[in-house]
Amino acid sequence: MNKLEELAKRVDEIARQLGFEVERTVETIAFYHYKENGEYKPNAKGETLIVDVGYCSNFGKGTYDLPWCWYKSGKTEEFMPEYWGLNTYVTDKDGQCWGGYNPTVKLSKDRKRQVIDFDWHFSATEENFKRLLEEVLRRFNTSDSERERQDFVKKHKTFVSLRSQSIWNGEQLKQHFTQSELINHLLLSEEMYYLWRENDVVKILDYVQDAYPETTAEDIRRVYEANKDFICSIYG
């Protein structure tokens, strides 16, 4: 048994322990069906789940070798020639299939396409395989509202970390937050969701305009009105 066959055997067992039935096609690719007693196990919305995980490798260091390009451009902290590739197949009650609950991709900032989420781009180890499948299951089995709350809390921690730096860097913040997200996190930090102070709009506006110069005071008021109930539901 070679290295890849041994790895395949071990990760397949991990998948079984998490409740998946294994359909391995080759030593580098397998489909994992989320089932119970031979039947697909739906989430609260009646959706079913299949996860396709592939072992990917590219040890090249040329112009068109993706792992090397990702590393050189700062997308990954280390050169990662062996990594997991993941696709999901979610089928709803009407038989429509889509690629949801996949942590390895996210919407682009213009929300027009999917891009790699490098926070979930992992090397091809057993531990990382388990982390990925567990995250897919968490998202699959978590309600939309709860997932939205969890995601907001995670991003707010990032915001607090960036804001604590000595220099307010609008360009850096723009890499992490849309205009509305940045307004939300600033308003929360200033506790404006609990006590609306109109004179603070100027202070918030100055911060946001450093990243998004076109922002107006009306934009801040609009975001506040649209999101105050949601934010207060998280932080009480």
N, C-alpha and C positions, 0 to 999 in steps of 0.2 A: 504494500500500500504506500503510495507516494504522499508527499507533503499535502497536496491539495485534497486528495481523497481523505486523509486523516482530518483535515480542517472541516471538510464537508460533513463528515460523520459527526463531529463534535457539535457543530452549529445546528445541525438537524435535530440533535437531541435537545439542545437548548430550546429550539422552536417547539418541540413536542411538550416540553415542560411548561411552556407558556400557553398551551392550548391549541396549537396549530397541527394540522395534518400536513405531512411533507410530500411534495411531488417534485422529486429531483430529476432534472432532465439531463444535465451533464455535471461533472464535478465542480464546475464554477457557477452554475445557475440552478436555483430551485424556486418553486412556487410554494408558498405557505398559506394554507387554507384555514381560516379561523373557524373551527367547528367544535361541536360537542355531540358526542354519540353519533357521529357520522353526518350530522346536519349542521348547516351553517348557523353560527350563533349571532343573531342580529343585535345591534345596539338599540337604544331607546327609540330611535327614529325608524327602525326596521331595516337598516342598511346591513349589508354583509361585506366581508372583507377578504381579499386575497393580497398577499404581499410577495413581490418578486424581488429576491435579493441576489445580486451577482458579485462574484469576486472579480475585481478589475486590477490589472497590473500594467505598468508602463515605466520601465527603468531608464528610458531615454532622457537625454538632457539637451535636446535640440529645440529649435524655434517652435515646432508644432507639437511637442510632447506636453500634454496638458498638466500632469502633476508637477513637472519642472516649471512650467509657466506660472502655475498657481503659486508656487513657492517663491519664485523670483519677483512676482508682483505683490507679494505680501498677503495673498489670500489665505495661505496656510502658514503656520509658524515653522513647519519643518517640511522637508522633501518627503512626500508620501507616495511612493511608487506602487504600493499595494493598498487598495481601499475598497470599501463597500459601495456598490451602486444599488439603489433601491427604487422600485416603482410600486404603487399601490393601485388596486382595482376595487373600487367601492361601488356596489350595486344597490340602488334604492328600491323601494316597494313597487315602483312602476317599471322596473327592469332597466332603468337608465344607469350607465356605468361611467364613472369618472375617477380621476386620480386624486382622491382626497386624503387628508390626515398624514401626509408624507412630510416628515421633518427635514428631509434633505433638500427641499425646494421651498421657495417663498415667492410672493409677488414682487415684481420690480417696483421701484418707487412711483412710476407712472401707472402702476396697476394694470398694465397691458399684457404682461407676459410673466412666465415663471423663470426664476434664476436660481442658481445654486445657493443654498444657505450654508455657508462655510462653518457656521457654529455647529452644524450636524454632519460635517464631512469628516468621516473617521477612517483611520487605518483599519486594515482587514484583520482584526483580532477577534477572538471569541467574546471578550468582554464588550467590545464595541458593537458586535452583532447583537448581543443581548440588549444593550442600551437602545439601539435603534428600534428593535421590535417592541420593547417595552414602551417606548415613546409613541410609536404608531398606535398601540393598544390604548394608551392613556388618552390620546386625542380622539380615537374612535369611540371610546366609551364615556367621554366627558361631554356634557351638554354644551351647546354653543355659548350660552351666557357664562358658564363657569370657565370655559376655555378662554373667553375674552377677558375675564377678570384676571386669570392667571397670567396671560400674556401681557396685560397692562402692568401688573405688579413687577414682572420681570424687566420690562422696558424702563420702568421708573427707577429701578435700582441702577440700570445703566446710566440714566440721566443724572441721578444723584452723584454717581462716581465721576462723570465727566464735568459736572458743575463744580465739584469740589477742587478741581484743578485751579491753579493760580490764575490762569488766563482763560477768559471766555472765548472759545474758538467756534465761531459760527459755521465755518466750513466743515469742521469736524462733526459738529452736531447735525449738520445737514446730511451727513453720511448715515446717520442712525435714525433720524426722525423726519417725518413729513411736517409741513407747516402746522397742521392741526394737532399732531402729536406733540410737537414742541410747545405749542400754546397750552395744551392740556397739562403737561408736566410742570410747566412754569406756574400756572395757576394753582396747581395742587401744592407746590412747594411754598408758594406765598399764602397758602390757606385761604385763597379767594373763593373756593367752593363753599366755604362755610360762612364767610362774611364778604359780600360783594362790595368792594371799595372802588368806586369809579376813578378816583384819583390815582390808583395803582395801575390803571391801564397804560399810562404813559411809561411807567417803569417796565412793565411786561413788554410793551411794544418795542422799546429800545433793544431789549434782548433778542426778540424774535427777528427784528429787522436786520440784525447782524448776520443771520443765516438766510432770511427771506426778505430782502429789501422792499418788496412790493406789499408787504403786510400793512393793513390799516387797523385803526382802533375798532372799526366795525367788524373786522375779521375776528378779533379777540372776543368781542361781545357775542358774536354768532356761535363761536365754538363753546363758549361758556354756557349759553342757553341750551345748546344741543347735547351737552355732555354732563351737566352738573348732577343729574339724578344718578347716572351710571357711576360716576366717581364717588359720590357720597354713599352709594350702596356698597362700595368696596371698603371704604375707610370709616364708614359710620359717622 
